[in-house]
Amino acid sequence: MKSLLSSQPSLPTHITEPRTNLSRSEVTSSLRFYRGRWIGRKKCGLTLNAVSDPATVGQFGISESEFVNPAVSTSYRSSRLPKPNQTVLDAQARVCTGPTQTKPLNEDQAFKVFDTILRSARGELKDEEQVSKAQLGAFFAAMTIRANAFPEATQWSEGEKHAMSNFWPHLVRALPSDVIFVADPEGSIMGVGSSIGPQYVGNGTNDMRLVGALREVLAGGHLGYEEVQGVLRDVLPLNVEDNKCSSGVNETLLSAFLIGQRMNRETDRELKAYCLAFDDQFGLAPVADVRSLTHYGEPYDGNTRFFRSTLFVAAVRSCYGESSLLHGVEWMPPKGGITEEQMLKFMGANTRLTPLQAKELLEDEELGFAYISQREACPSLYSLIGLREHIKKRPPLATTEKVQQFVKARGREAIVAGFYHEGYEEPLLMLMKRRGVHSGLVVKGEEGALSMTTKFRSVNASKGLPVNYCSGFCSLSMDSAFELDGVSRQNFKTEVNAKDFGFEPTDTPRTDRSVSKNIELGLGALRGQKGPAYDRIVLNAGMVDHLLGCDGAEDISTALDRAREAIESGKALKKLLHYIKVSQKMR
């Protein structure tokens, strides 16, 4: 590559016995939290709304810095995680992305970013103002890949070139050799010959493999299945102590690797490597004795705007023998939105179940669904949460973690996953087939989540695949997908129009990061309260049953009616409340 620079410049709960006639006020007021513990209503009368009020907080002697409101998704971020430098993070949001999405920095932005990096490297910035190793790796990897492989429109702007020509002579003396390698691996980008990049091999055998892989990635190239798996198994899990990686892993190189693979748009073999790398971390997955099991792959970073319905859909489907396994995390960047784990924890459920305990809940005829956290099921991947915040954009794992099987089933299995960016629907379906499930479904729900909406699509809607677009496959045989010849698998693509099935168009309920609001909407719907949340739960339960080819769901109207019956009978609410009670007893 010729030079781009010229020579010129777990909580207890007050829910006890499941009841199907809970009033809306009872549902809301049964949840109380203060100083890290739940409070009974009779003790102080502190309501959920009051606990987030600054005046009330002051009344109980809690400073705002100490106060954490468990109703808001952002409060679930661990305080042990060091925060990234915001100036560089904003720049990463622009440049650490794909060949057509990248937004080059203008001259003022570029000068501000490089000045921040230089001052941090010189030790002039302290604490959260420091630019982390992970940020340096991600930012400079993005700059290098843009120089080497991106189309002209998303390569370096004139402002970026000018800023780099001014700062690089100073940066090359202040930055460590691993960052210089990422910024100029072949010594050809910066216009000033440097032997550091070409000669860099890292420290130790783990670094050597990672450096070798990075040379290909930073040039815009791709890796083989074994290469990706080798790198991941070398470096994970990260051992994080006192906010620092103590396992010897080079955070600069690892973050450059993760963001670089995403910017280059992963190949199928690379995605398979990420998907399957840690399947054997704890041996074979337990097998639940159920006739049907659906694995739900919601985006792990949650919802920030709209109602997230999957937890309540799982309770509905369990009422007629369709078991569901949900999986995720408590909090995940970049969105840091509402997750199933936050909702379950808020309601008092045990969110630290092992795969074996989840298997027991799936087999329990009074339950039939379960949630498992990545923290318990795959600690190697969970250890990356802090690093993922500092690389800003989603890594390949954001795709592959949605296609996991932490528990398997003796009967029919299916995977459902949400997506947002066009082009990832086929790779997701490929991974589902690789998993050997009988049916698979990808849904473009709102915010890239799984929830299909009853909202009318505006003529001014964004281009590309519309919300409610679904694509998938359904096996016509009970044989494993590994044994199917392709003829026995029915592929489909469709756009679900809720109005065709009798739903009135309604705006999606907004929750705006409020965990309690999401729970209020979901429990209200399971109590039979008609409205947009109720409609979405029914629509998503019935349509998933139909599209996956579940027994008794061949006719869409019948599938929707049995979802309504599960709610109207009170069974779905009873299942959810019973889940909270039973999971608490598992330790």
C-alpha positions in Angstrom: 0.0 0.0 0.0 1.5 3.3 -0.9 1.8 6.0 1.7 -1.3 7.9 2.5 0.8 10.8 3.9 2.9 13.0 1.7 6.0 14.6 3.0 3.9 17.7 3.4 2.2 18.3 6.6 -29.7 -12.1 42.9 -32.6 -10.3 44.7 -35.6 -11.7 46.9 -39.1 -10.8 45.9 -42.5 -10.1 47.5 -44.3 -12.2 44.9 -45.2 -15.4 46.8 -48.0 -17.6 45.4 -48.8 -17.2 41.7 -52.1 -15.4 41.2 -53.8 -14.7 37.9 -55.8 -11.7 39.1 -53.1 -9.3 40.0 -54.1 -5.7 39.5 -51.9 -3.3 37.6 -51.1 -1.4 40.8 -50.2 -4.6 42.6 -47.9 -5.6 39.9 -46.1 -2.3 40.0 -46.1 -1.8 43.8 -44.8 -5.3 44.6 -41.3 -4.3 43.5 -39.3 -2.1 46.0 -35.6 -1.5 46.1 -33.5 0.6 48.5 -29.7 0.5 49.3 -29.2 -2.7 47.4 -32.1 -4.6 49.0 -35.9 -4.9 48.5 -38.2 -3.1 50.9 -41.7 -4.1 51.9 -44.5 -1.6 51.3 -45.7 -1.6 54.9 -42.2 -0.8 56.1 -41.8 2.6 54.6 -44.3 3.0 51.8 -41.5 3.8 49.3 -42.8 3.3 45.7 -40.8 2.4 42.6 -41.3 5.9 41.2 -40.3 7.5 44.5 -37.1 5.5 44.8 -35.8 7.2 41.6 -36.8 10.7 42.8 -33.7 12.8 43.9 -35.7 14.3 46.8 -36.6 10.9 48.2 -33.0 9.7 47.7 -31.8 12.6 49.8 -34.4 12.0 52.5 -32.9 8.6 53.1 -29.3 9.9 53.2 -28.1 8.4 49.9 -25.8 10.6 47.8 -26.5 10.6 44.1 -23.1 9.0 43.4 -24.1 6.0 45.6 -27.6 5.6 44.2 -28.3 3.0 41.6 -31.8 2.8 40.2 -32.4 -0.9 39.3 -35.3 0.1 37.1 -33.1 1.7 34.5 -31.0 -0.5 32.2 -27.9 1.7 32.3 -27.6 1.1 36.1 -26.9 -2.5 35.5 -23.4 -1.7 34.1 -20.8 -3.0 36.5 -19.0 -0.1 38.3 -15.9 -2.3 38.3 -15.5 -1.8 34.5 -13.2 1.2 33.6 -14.9 3.7 31.3 -13.4 4.5 27.9 -12.2 7.9 26.9 -15.3 9.6 25.4 -13.5 11.7 22.7 -11.8 8.6 21.1 -15.0 6.5 21.6 -17.0 9.1 19.6 -14.4 8.8 16.8 -14.6 5.0 17.0 -18.3 5.2 16.4 -17.6 6.9 13.1 -14.6 4.9 11.8 -14.8 1.4 13.4 -17.5 0.2 10.9 -18.0 -1.2 7.4 -16.8 -0.1 4.0 -20.0 1.9 3.2 -21.0 3.0 6.8 -17.7 4.6 7.8 -17.8 8.4 8.3 -14.3 9.9 8.0 -13.3 12.5 10.5 -13.0 16.1 9.5 -9.8 18.0 10.3 -11.0 19.5 13.6 -12.3 16.1 14.8 -9.1 14.3 13.7 -6.8 16.9 15.4 -8.8 16.6 18.7 -8.6 12.8 18.6 -4.9 12.6 17.9 -4.1 15.2 20.4 -6.1 13.2 23.0 -4.2 10.0 22.2 -0.8 11.8 22.3 -1.5 13.4 25.7 -2.8 10.1 27.1 0.4 8.3 25.8 2.5 10.9 27.5 0.7 10.3 30.8 -1.0 13.7 30.9 -4.5 12.3 31.2 -5.7 10.4 34.3 -8.3 7.9 35.2 -11.3 7.9 32.8 -9.6 10.4 30.6 -6.9 8.0 29.6 -7.3 6.2 26.3 -7.3 2.5 27.0 -5.2 -0.1 25.2 -8.3 -1.6 23.7 -9.4 1.8 22.3 -6.0 2.3 20.7 -6.1 -1.1 19.1 -9.6 -0.6 17.7 -9.1 2.9 16.5 -5.8 2.3 14.8 -7.0 -1.0 13.3 -9.9 0.9 11.7 -7.6 3.5 10.3 -5.2 0.9 8.9 -8.0 -1.2 7.3 -9.6 1.9 5.8 -6.2 2.8 4.3 -5.6 -0.7 2.9 -8.9 -2.0 1.8 -11.8 0.4 1.9 -13.2 2.2 -1.2 -12.1 5.8 -1.8 -15.2 7.4 -0.2 -14.5 5.9 3.2 -10.7 6.0 3.2 -8.9 8.8 5.1 -10.3 12.3 4.6 -7.9 15.1 3.8 -8.5 16.3 7.4 -7.3 12.9 8.8 -4.3 12.9 6.5 -3.3 16.4 7.7 -3.8 15.5 11.3 -1.8 12.3 11.1 1.1 14.0 9.2 1.3 16.5 12.1 1.0 14.0 15.0 2.6 10.8 13.8 6.3 11.9 14.4 5.3 12.6 18.0 3.1 9.5 18.3 5.7 7.1 17.1 8.0 8.2 20.0 5.2 8.0 22.6 3.1 4.9 21.7 4.1 1.4 22.6 5.3 -0.9 19.8 2.1 -3.0 19.6 0.1 0.1 18.8 2.6 1.3 16.2 2.4 -2.2 14.6 -1.4 -1.9 14.4 -1.2 1.6 13.0 1.4 0.8 10.4 2.0 -3.0 10.1 4.2 -2.9 7.0 5.8 0.5 7.6 4.2 1.9 4.4 1.1 3.9 5.4 2.6 6.8 7.3 5.1 8.0 4.6 8.0 7.8 7.0 9.8 4.5 6.9 9.6 2.6 10.3 10.9 -0.9 11.0 8.7 -1.3 14.1 5.6 -2.6 12.3 7.4 -5.0 9.9 9.6 -6.5 12.6 7.0 -6.8 15.3 6.2 -10.3 16.6 4.7 -9.7 20.0 5.6 -11.2 23.3 5.2 -15.0 23.7 3.6 -17.6 21.6 0.0 -16.3 22.1 1.0 -12.9 20.7 2.8 -14.5 17.8 -0.3 -16.3 16.6 -2.4 -13.1 17.1 0.1 -10.9 15.3 0.3 -13.3 12.3 -3.5 -13.3 12.1 -3.7 -9.5 12.4 -1.3 -9.0 9.5 -3.9 -10.6 7.3 -6.8 -8.8 8.9 -5.2 -5.4 8.8 -4.6 -5.8 5.1 -8.3 -6.5 4.6 -8.0 -10.2 4.3 -9.7 -13.2 5.8 -8.7 -16.2 7.9 -9.4 -19.9 8.0 -11.6 -21.7 10.5 -8.7 -23.2 12.5 -6.8 -19.8 12.6 -9.7 -18.0 14.2 -10.4 -20.8 16.7 -6.7 -21.0 17.6 -6.6 -17.2 18.3 -9.8 -17.3 20.5 -8.6 -20.3 22.5 -5.2 -18.8 23.0 -6.5 -15.6 24.5 -9.8 -16.4 26.3 -11.0 -16.2 29.0 -9.6 -12.9 30.0 -8.7 -12.8 33.7 -9.8 -9.4 34.8 -8.5 -8.2 38.2 -8.5 -4.6 39.5 -9.8 -3.4 36.2 -6.8 -4.8 34.4 -6.2 -7.9 32.2 -3.9 -10.1 34.3 -3.9 -13.1 31.9 -1.1 -11.7 29.8 -3.4 -11.1 26.9 -2.5 -8.0 24.8 -5.7 -5.9 24.8 -4.4 -3.7 21.9 -4.0 -6.7 19.6 -7.2 -8.5 20.7 -9.4 -5.4 20.2 -7.8 -4.8 16.8 -8.5 -8.4 15.8 -12.1 -8.3 16.9 -13.1 -5.0 15.3 -10.9 -5.7 12.2 -12.8 -9.0 11.5 -16.1 -7.2 11.7 -15.0 -4.3 9.5 -13.9 -6.8 6.8 -17.3 -8.5 7.0 -16.7 -12.0 8.2 -16.8 -15.0 5.9 -19.0 -18.1 6.7 -15.9 -20.0 7.9 -14.9 -17.2 10.3 -18.4 -16.9 11.7 -18.5 -20.7 12.3 -15.3 -20.5 14.2 -16.6 -17.8 16.5 -19.9 -19.7 16.9 -18.4 -23.1 17.8 -15.1 -22.1 19.5 -16.2 -22.8 23.1 -18.9 -25.5 22.6 -16.8 -27.9 24.6 -15.8 -25.6 27.4 -17.8 -27.6 29.9 -18.2 -30.8 27.9 -21.4 -31.9 26.1 -24.5 -29.8 26.7 -27.2 -31.4 28.9 -30.2 -32.9 27.0 -33.7 -32.0 28.1 -36.4 -34.6 27.8 -38.9 -32.4 26.0 -40.6 -32.9 22.6 -39.9 -29.4 21.3 -37.3 -26.7 22.3 -36.8 -23.3 20.8 -33.6 -21.4 21.5 -34.2 -17.6 21.5 -31.3 -15.4 20.3 -32.1 -11.8 21.2 -29.4 -9.2 20.7 -27.4 -9.4 23.9 -27.1 -5.6 24.2 -30.8 -5.2 24.7 -33.5 -2.7 23.8 -33.2 1.0 24.4 -36.5 2.3 23.0 -39.2 -0.3 22.5 -41.1 -3.0 24.4 -39.1 -6.3 24.6 -41.6 -9.1 24.5 -39.6 -12.4 24.3 -39.7 -13.3 28.0 -43.5 -13.0 28.0 -43.8 -14.9 24.7 -41.9 -17.8 26.2 -44.3 -18.0 29.1 -47.2 -18.1 26.6 -45.7 -20.8 24.4 -44.9 -23.0 27.4 -48.6 -23.3 28.1 -49.1 -25.6 25.1 -45.9 -27.6 25.2 -43.5 -25.4 23.2 -40.5 -25.1 25.5 -38.2 -22.1 25.2 -34.6 -21.4 26.3 -33.6 -17.8 26.5 -30.0 -16.7 26.9 -28.2 -13.4 27.2 -26.4 -11.2 29.8 -27.4 -8.6 32.4 -25.8 -5.7 30.5 -23.9 -5.4 27.3 -22.4 -2.6 25.1 -22.8 -0.8 22.9 -26.5 -0.3 23.6 -26.6 -1.2 27.2 -30.4 -1.7 26.9 -33.1 -3.7 28.6 -32.4 -7.5 28.7 -34.3 -10.5 29.9 -31.8 -10.9 32.7 -32.5 -7.5 34.0 -36.3 -8.1 34.0 -35.9 -11.5 35.7 -33.5 -10.1 38.3 -35.8 -7.2 38.9 -38.7 -9.5 39.6 -36.6 -11.6 41.9 -35.8 -14.7 39.8 -32.5 -16.5 40.1 -30.4 -15.5 37.0 -27.4 -17.6 37.9 -28.7 -21.0 36.7 -26.4 -23.5 35.2 -27.2 -25.4 32.0 -28.1 -28.4 34.1 -30.5 -26.4 36.2 -32.1 -24.9 33.1 -32.6 -28.4 31.8 -34.6 -29.2 35.0 -36.8 -26.2 34.5 -37.5 -27.0 30.9 -38.5 -30.5 31.9 -40.9 -29.3 34.6 -44.4 -29.5 33.2 -45.5 -26.5 35.3 -42.8 -24.4 33.7 -41.4 -25.3 30.3 -39.1 -22.4 29.8 -35.8 -21.2 31.2 -33.2 -18.4 31.1 -29.5 -18.9 31.2 -26.8 -16.2 31.4 -23.7 -16.3 29.3 -21.9 -15.7 32.6 -22.7 -19.2 33.7 -22.8 -21.0 30.3 -19.7 -19.5 28.6 -17.5 -17.5 31.0 -14.8 -17.2 28.3 -17.0 -15.1 26.1 -18.5 -13.3 29.1 -15.1 -12.1 30.1 -15.0 -9.8 27.0 -17.8 -7.4 28.1 -15.4 -4.7 29.3 -13.3 -5.0 26.2 -16.4 -4.8 24.0 -17.4 -1.5 25.6 -14.0 -0.1 24.6 -14.1 -1.2 21.0 -17.4 0.6 20.7 -18.9 -1.3 17.7 -20.2 -4.9 17.7 -17.6 -7.6 17.1 -18.4 -10.9 15.3 -19.5 -12.4 18.6 -22.6 -10.2 18.5 -23.8 -12.3 15.7 -22.7 -15.8 16.8 -23.6 -15.6 20.4 -27.3 -15.5 19.3 -27.0 -19.0 17.8 -26.1 -21.0 20.8 -27.4 -24.3 22.3 -26.5 -24.3 26.0 -29.1 -27.1 26.5 -30.3 -29.6 23.8 -33.5 -31.6 23.5 -34.5 -35.1 22.7 -37.3 -33.8 20.5 -37.5 -31.2 17.8 -35.2 -28.2 18.1 -35.4 -24.7 16.6 -33.5 -21.5 16.8 -34.9 -18.0 16.4 -32.6 -14.9 16.2 -33.0 -11.2 15.5 -31.0 -9.1 13.1 -30.8 -5.6 11.9 -28.1 -5.1 9.3 -29.0 -6.6 5.9 -26.7 -9.3 4.9 -26.5 -11.1 8.2 -29.8 -13.1 7.8 -28.2 -15.7 5.6 -25.1 -16.2 7.8 -27.4 -16.6 10.8 -29.4 -19.3 9.0 -26.2 -21.0 7.9 -25.1 -21.2 11.6 -28.5 -22.6 12.6 -28.2 -25.3 10.0 -24.6 -26.0 11.2 -26.1 -26.5 14.7 -28.2 -29.3 13.3 -31.6 -27.9 14.4 -34.8 -28.9 12.6 -36.1 -25.3 12.0 -34.6 -21.9 12.0 -35.9 -18.4 11.8 -34.4 -14.9 11.6 -36.6 -11.9 12.3 -35.9 -8.2 11.6 -37.7 -6.9 14.6 -37.6 -3.4 16.0 -34.1 -2.4 17.2 -32.9 -5.6 15.5 -34.6 -7.6 18.3 -37.1 -10.5 17.8 -40.3 -8.6 18.4 -42.5 -8.3 15.3 -44.6 -5.2 15.4 -48.2 -4.4 14.7 -47.1 -0.8 13.7 -48.1 0.3 10.2 -45.1 0.7 7.9 -44.7 4.3 6.9 -44.0 5.1 3.2 -41.0 7.1 4.6 -39.5 4.0 6.2 -35.8 3.4 5.7 -34.6 1.5 2.7 -33.6 -2.2 2.8 -35.4 -5.0 4.4 -38.5 -3.9 6.4 -39.3 -4.5 10.0 -41.2 -7.8 10.3 -39.2 -9.4 7.5 -38.7 -13.1 8.3 -36.5 -15.7 6.6 -35.9 -19.3 7.6 -36.2 -23.0 7.0 -38.4 -25.8 8.3 -37.5 -29.4 8.2 -40.2 -31.8 7.1 -38.5 -34.7 8.8 -37.5 -35.4 12.4 -34.0 -36.5 11.3 -31.2 -34.2 12.3 -30.4 -31.4 10.0 -27.0 -32.9 9.5 -28.7 -35.9 7.8 -31.1 -33.9 5.6 -30.5 -33.8 1.9 -31.9 -30.3 1.3 -35.1 -31.6 -0.3 -36.7 -32.3 3.1 -36.0 -28.7 4.2 -38.5 -26.0 3.2 -37.0 -22.5 2.9 -39.1 -19.4 3.1 -39.0 -15.6 3.1 -41.9 -13.5 4.1 -42.9 -10.1 5.5 -45.5 -10.4 8.2 -48.3 -7.8 8.0 -50.1 -7.9 11.3 -53.2 -6.3 9.7 -53.7 -9.4 7.6 -54.4 -11.3 10.8 -56.9 -8.9 12.3 -54.5 -6.7 14.4 -55.2 -3.0 14.4 -52.1 -0.9 13.6 -50.7 0.6 16.8 -47.4 2.3 17.7 -45.0 0.1 19.6 -45.0 0.8 23.3 -41.9 2.8 24.3 -39.9 1.8 27.4 -36.9 4.1 27.0 -34.5 1.9 29.0 -37.0 1.5 31.9 -36.9 -2.1 33.0 -39.9 -1.6 35.3 -42.0 -0.1 32.4 -41.2 -3.1 30.2 -42.2 -5.5 33.1 -45.4 -3.5 33.7 -46.4 -3.8 30.0 -45.6 -7.5 29.9 -47.3 -8.5 33.1 -50.3 -6.3 32.2 -50.7 -8.1 28.9 -50.4 -11.5 30.6 -53.1 -10.4 33.0 -55.3 -9.9 29.9 -55.0 -6.1 29.5 -55.7 -5.5 25.8 -53.5 -3.1 23.9 -50.3 -3.0 21.9 -48.2 -5.1 24.3 -50.8 -7.8 24.4 -51.0 -7.8 20.6 -47.3 -8.1 20.2 -47.1 -11.1 22.5 -49.9 -12.9 20.7 -48.5 -12.0 17.3 -44.9 -13.2 18.1 -46.0 -16.4 19.8 -48.4 -17.4 17.1 -46.2 -16.4 14.1 -43.1 -18.2 15.5 -45.2 -21.3 16.1 -46.4 -21.2 12.5 -43.2 -20.4 10.8 -41.2 -23.0 12.7 -43.8 -25.7 11.8 -44.8 -26.4 15.4 -47.6 -29.0 16.0 -51.0 -27.4 15.9 -49.8 -24.2 14.3 -50.3 -25.1 10.7 -53.2 -22.6 10.5 -52.1 -19.1 11.5 -55.5 -18.2 13.0 -55.4 -21.3 15.1 -51.9 -20.5 16.3 -52.9 -17.0 17.3 -56.0 -18.2 19.1 -54.2 -20.7 21.3 -51.7 -17.9 22.2 -54.7 -15.7 23.3 -56.2 -18.6 25.2 -52.9 -19.1 27.1 -53.2 -15.5 28.3 -56.9 -15.3 28.9 -56.9 -18.5 31.0 -54.2 -17.0 33.3 -51.9 -19.9 32.5 -49.1 -17.7 31.0 -49.0 -15.3 34.0 -49.0 -18.3 36.4 -46.1 -19.9 34.6 -44.0 -16.7 34.8 -44.6 -16.2 38.5 -44.0 -19.8 39.2 -40.7 -19.6 37.4 -39.6 -16.8 39.7 -40.5 -18.9 42.8 -38.9 -22.1 41.6 -35.7 -20.6 40.3 -35.2 -18.9 43.7 -34.9 -22.3 45.3 -32.1 -23.4 42.9 -28.7 -22.6 44.3 
